């Protein structure tokens, strides 16, 4: 590989990757006066496998970042059909629970906003990064770049993360396709009967297109399951694409001059698989940390509360997916979880008003209060 050394001016930031995490980082860093270069091997628009679901807290964060995502939202789901082994339920929410976007449009929109605010773009494939005492070298296929700080936003698996020895500890897998046809309903569908330790989804995109996919924390061959699911829905299968969903971050989020964000850090929600909010949040926090005397230390502190709550999210995921489905359905009935109560918890967690620690506390409290009813249903020995 013949590479030219490109030395960036002092105070320069390199962002590796231009998905939601990288674009949020580049956008904010540019706004606060840092010279930013985005390096990505792909050009926009580019197709990325993703459910494309934006939760209320993602919309709230985008407004804080002064990003109007309205032009890239294809559909809003105020009603969600939840399919379980105990039956199907139509949940209605006060505001849309899921706003659906095509990832290629979302990424390109945020990328253009970052460029409009002063970020520069280099089309190159990053091979690795090398930290030095006075800066960081980013080794690309075409050139070698130097800067003071690097934000790794290159998804999963992350070459930046591998270079600094920080790799997510667990990955789920997901497959999706853009199916076409007509379902006859506008609601989003979450089906928990299709795969173990995961769920299938149907997100309307408008114009007869649907983002249909499934994800699981268990390794397996799921392409046949997805094909069958699309056929059962009466839709035409599109191009099937797969991707990793890293959901257990490493013990550190940064080294001396490199910060990891989004999927590169393994920030996907262990319960829902959501990753766009976590990507945008970590990208924004990494950029804002550059205003401090020790950016990587400050970023680590800012991410600390999220990483602690991630442990409670893992516990919640074990409760949701790890318990026998038939038993869980009967148990939730005994504990008195009403549909309104479920909707309330979902609204609060997806809206960023309830942490998983707090949600878990509410669930346990309901179980404790229901203990007398549960005991009555225990058969005699």
C-alpha positions in Angstrom: 0.0 0.0 0.0 1.5 3.3 -1.1 0.2 6.0 1.3 0.8 9.8 1.4 1.1 11.3 4.9 -1.5 14.1 5.3 -0.9 16.1 8.5 -4.0 17.8 9.9 -3.7 21.3 11.5 -3.5 21.4 15.3 -6.9 20.9 17.0 -8.2 18.7 14.1 -10.6 15.9 14.6 -11.0 12.8 12.4 -14.4 11.0 12.5 -14.2 7.5 11.1 -17.6 6.6 9.7 -20.6 8.7 8.6 -23.7 7.0 10.1 -25.8 8.6 12.8 -22.9 8.5 15.4 -20.3 9.9 13.1 -22.5 12.5 11.6 -23.8 13.7 15.0 -20.2 14.0 16.2 -19.0 15.8 13.1 -22.0 18.2 13.1 -21.5 19.2 16.8 -17.7 19.4 16.6 -18.0 21.7 13.6 -20.4 23.9 15.3 -18.2 24.4 18.3 -15.3 25.4 16.1 -13.2 22.3 15.7 -11.9 21.4 12.2 -13.4 18.1 11.3 -12.6 15.5 8.6 -15.0 12.6 8.1 -13.4 9.5 6.6 -15.7 6.9 5.1 -15.2 4.3 2.4 -18.8 4.7 1.2 -20.4 7.6 -0.6 -23.9 8.8 0.2 -26.5 7.8 -0.4 -25.6 4.2 0.5 -27.9 1.3 1.5 -27.5 0.2 5.2 -29.4 -2.7 6.7 -31.4 -1.3 9.5 -35.0 -1.3 10.8 -35.0 2.4 10.6 -37.2 2.9 13.6 -36.9 6.3 15.4 -38.2 6.4 19.0 -39.6 9.5 20.7 -36.3 10.0 22.5 -34.5 10.0 19.2 -36.8 12.7 17.9 -36.3 14.7 21.1 -32.5 14.4 20.7 -32.6 15.5 17.1 -34.5 18.6 18.1 -31.8 19.4 20.7 -29.2 19.0 17.9 -31.3 21.4 15.8 -32.0 18.7 13.2 -35.4 18.5 11.5 -35.8 14.9 10.6 -39.3 15.5 9.3 -38.1 15.2 5.7 -36.7 11.7 6.1 -39.6 10.2 8.1 -41.6 7.9 5.8 -44.3 6.8 8.2 -45.4 7.3 11.8 -46.8 4.4 14.0 -49.1 5.5 16.8 -50.5 2.0 16.8 -48.3 -1.1 17.2 -49.5 -4.7 16.9 -47.6 -6.9 19.4 -47.8 -10.6 18.6 -47.0 -13.0 21.5 -47.6 -16.7 22.3 -50.5 -15.6 24.4 -52.1 -13.7 21.6 -52.0 -10.5 19.6 -52.5 -7.0 21.0 -53.1 -3.6 19.4 -51.3 -1.0 21.5 -52.2 2.7 21.0 -49.8 5.5 22.0 -50.4 9.1 22.7 -47.6 10.1 20.2 -46.0 7.9 17.6 -44.0 5.2 19.2 -42.0 4.5 16.0 -41.2 6.9 13.2 -39.8 5.0 10.3 -37.0 6.2 8.1 -34.9 4.6 5.4 -31.4 4.6 6.7 -29.8 5.7 3.5 -31.9 8.9 3.6 -31.3 9.5 7.3 -27.6 9.0 7.0 -27.3 11.3 3.9 -29.4 14.0 5.5 -27.2 14.1 8.7 -24.0 13.9 6.5 -25.1 16.9 4.4 -25.8 18.8 7.6 -22.4 18.1 9.0 -20.8 19.3 5.7 -23.0 22.4 5.7 -21.7 23.2 9.1 -18.0 23.0 8.0 -17.0 19.3 8.2 -14.9 18.0 5.3 -15.2 14.5 3.8 -12.5 12.1 2.5 -13.4 9.0 0.6 -11.0 6.3 2.0 -11.2 3.0 3.8 -9.6 3.1 7.3 -7.4 0.1 8.1 -6.3 1.0 11.6 -5.4 3.8 13.9 -2.2 4.3 15.8 -2.0 6.5 18.9 1.0 8.6 19.7 1.9 10.9 22.5 1.1 14.0 20.5 -1.6 12.8 18.2 -3.2 9.9 16.3 -2.4 8.4 12.9 -5.3 7.0 10.9 -4.0 4.6 8.3 -6.2 4.4 5.2 -6.0 2.4 2.0 -5.1 5.6 0.1 -3.4 7.9 2.6 -2.2 8.2 6.2 -3.9 11.0 8.2 -2.8 12.7 11.4 -5.0 14.6 13.9 -5.3 15.3 17.6 -8.4 13.2 18.2 -10.3 10.4 16.6 -13.9 9.4 17.0 -14.5 5.9 16.0 -18.0 5.6 14.4 -17.3 2.9 12.0 -20.0 0.4 13.1 -19.7 -3.3 13.8 -17.1 -4.7 13.5 -15.1 -1.6 14.1 -11.5 -1.3 12.8 -10.9 1.6 15.1 -12.1 -0.3 18.1 -9.9 -3.3 17.2 -6.9 -1.0 16.8 -7.2 0.2 20.4 -8.3 -3.1 21.9 -11.9 -2.2 22.7 -14.4 -4.6 21.2 -18.1 -5.1 22.2 -18.5 -8.3 24.2 -21.8 -9.6 22.6 -23.5 -9.3 19.3 -27.0 -10.0 18.2 -27.7 -10.7 14.5 -30.4 -9.2 12.3 -31.7 -9.6 8.8 -34.0 -7.3 6.9 -35.4 -6.5 3.5 -37.6 -3.9 1.9 -40.6 -6.0 1.0 -43.4 -4.8 -1.3 -47.1 -5.3 -1.6 -50.1 -4.4 0.6 -50.8 -5.4 4.2 -54.0 -3.4 4.7 -52.9 -1.9 8.0 -50.8 1.1 8.8 -49.6 -0.1 12.2 -46.1 -1.3 12.9 -45.9 -5.0 13.9 -43.6 -6.5 16.5 -43.8 -10.3 16.5 -42.2 -12.1 19.4 -43.2 -15.6 18.2 -40.8 -15.9 15.2 -37.4 -16.3 16.8 -36.0 -17.1 20.2 -34.3 -14.3 22.1 -35.6 -11.7 19.6 -38.5 -10.6 17.5 -39.6 -9.9 13.9 -40.7 -6.4 12.8 -42.8 -4.9 10.0 -42.4 -1.1 9.6 -44.5 0.5 6.8 -42.5 2.9 4.6 -45.3 4.1 2.4 -45.8 3.5 -1.3 -46.4 -0.2 -0.7 -42.9 -0.8 0.8 -42.3 -2.3 4.2 -39.1 -2.7 6.2 -39.4 -6.3 7.3 -36.8 -8.1 9.4 -35.9 -10.1 12.4 -33.2 -10.1 15.0 -32.0 -12.5 17.7 -29.3 -12.6 20.3 -28.8 -16.3 19.3 -26.6 -17.2 16.4 -28.4 -19.1 13.6 -29.4 -19.2 10.0 -32.4 -16.9 9.8 -32.8 -16.2 6.1 -35.3 -19.0 5.6 -37.4 -17.7 8.6 -37.4 -14.2 7.1 -38.4 -15.5 3.7 -41.3 -17.5 5.2 -42.4 -14.6 7.3 -42.6 -12.2 4.3 -44.5 -14.9 2.3 -47.0 -15.4 5.2 -47.6 -11.6 5.2 -48.4 -11.8 1.5 -45.6 -9.5 0.5 -42.9 -9.8 -2.1 -39.4 -10.4 -0.7 -36.7 -7.8 -1.5 -33.0 -8.0 -1.2 -32.1 -9.6 2.1 -29.3 -7.9 4.1 -27.8 -8.8 7.4 -25.9 -6.9 10.1 -24.6 -7.2 13.6 -26.2 -5.6 16.6 -23.5 -5.2 19.3 -25.2 -4.7 22.7 -22.5 -5.2 25.4 -19.9 -2.5 25.4 -16.3 -3.1 26.5 -15.2 -1.9 29.9 -13.8 1.4 28.4 -15.3 3.8 26.0 -12.1 5.6 25.1 -8.3 5.6 25.2 -6.0 8.5 25.4 -7.0 10.1 22.1 -9.6 7.9 20.6 -13.3 7.7 21.5 -15.7 5.0 20.4 -19.4 5.7 19.6 -22.5 3.9 18.5 -22.2 0.3 17.2 -18.4 0.6 17.3 -18.8 0.7 21.1 -21.6 -1.8 21.3 -24.4 0.5 22.5 -27.5 -1.1 21.0 -30.4 -1.5 23.4 -30.3 -5.1 24.7 -34.1 -5.2 24.9 -35.2 -3.6 21.7 -32.1 -3.7 19.5 -32.5 0.1 18.9 -29.2 1.7 17.9 -29.9 5.1 16.2 -30.6 7.0 19.5 -27.5 5.6 21.2 -25.4 6.4 18.1 -26.6 10.0 17.9 -26.2 10.5 21.7 -22.7 9.0 22.0 -21.6 10.9 18.9 -22.9 14.2 20.3 -21.3 13.6 23.7 -18.0 12.7 22.2 -17.9 15.9 20.2 -18.9 18.1 23.2 -16.2 16.4 25.3 -13.6 18.0 23.0 -14.2 21.4 24.7 -12.7 20.0 27.9 -9.0 19.8 28.9 -9.1 15.9 28.9 -11.8 15.0 26.3 -11.6 11.2 26.5 -11.8 11.3 30.3 -14.8 13.6 30.2 -16.5 11.4 27.6 -15.9 8.4 29.8 -17.6 10.2 32.7 -20.6 11.3 30.5 -21.1 7.7 29.2 -20.8 6.2 32.7 -24.5 6.5 33.6 -25.6 5.0 30.3 -23.2 2.0 30.7 -24.5 1.4 34.3 -28.1 1.4 33.1 -27.0 -1.0 30.3 -26.6 -3.7 33.0 -30.2 -3.2 34.0 -31.2 -3.4 30.4 -29.5 -6.7 30.1 -31.4 -8.0 33.1 -34.6 -6.8 31.5 -33.7 -8.6 28.3 -33.2 -11.8 30.2 -36.6 -11.4 31.8 -38.3 -10.7 28.4 -36.5 -13.2 26.3 -35.0 -15.8 28.7 -38.2 -16.9 30.4 -40.4 -19.6 28.8 -42.9 -17.6 26.7 -46.0 -19.5 27.9 -45.0 -19.1 31.5 -44.3 -15.4 31.0 -47.7 -14.8 29.4 -49.5 -16.5 32.3 -47.2 -14.8 34.9 -47.8 -11.3 33.5 -51.6 -12.0 33.8 -51.2 -13.1 37.4 -49.1 -10.1 38.3 -51.7 -7.7 37.0 -49.8 -6.1 34.2 -52.5 -4.2 32.4 -52.3 -3.1 28.8 -52.4 0.5 29.9 -49.5 -0.3 32.3 -47.4 -1.8 29.6 -48.1 1.1 27.3 -47.1 3.5 30.1 -43.7 1.8 30.7 -43.0 1.5 27.0 -43.8 5.2 26.4 -41.6 6.3 29.3 -38.6 4.1 28.3 -38.7 4.9 24.6 -39.3 8.6 25.5 -36.2 8.7 27.7 -38.3 9.5 30.8 -37.6 6.1 32.5 -34.3 4.3 32.8 -34.1 0.5 32.7 -33.2 0.6 36.3 -36.5 2.4 37.1 -38.5 0.3 34.7 -37.1 -2.9 36.3 -38.0 -1.5 39.7 -41.6 -1.0 38.6 -41.8 -4.6 37.2 -40.4 -6.1 40.4 -42.7 -4.0 42.5 -45.7 -5.4 40.5 -44.5 -8.9 41.0 -44.0 -8.5 44.7 -47.5 -7.0 45.1 -48.9 -10.0 43.1 -47.2 -12.7 45.3 -50.4 -13.7 47.1 -52.2 -14.3 43.8 -49.3 -16.2 42.4 -49.2 -18.5 45.5 -52.8 -19.4 45.0 -52.1 -20.7 41.5 -49.2 -22.9 42.6 -50.4 -26.5 42.4 -50.1 -28.7 45.5 -47.1 -31.1 45.7 
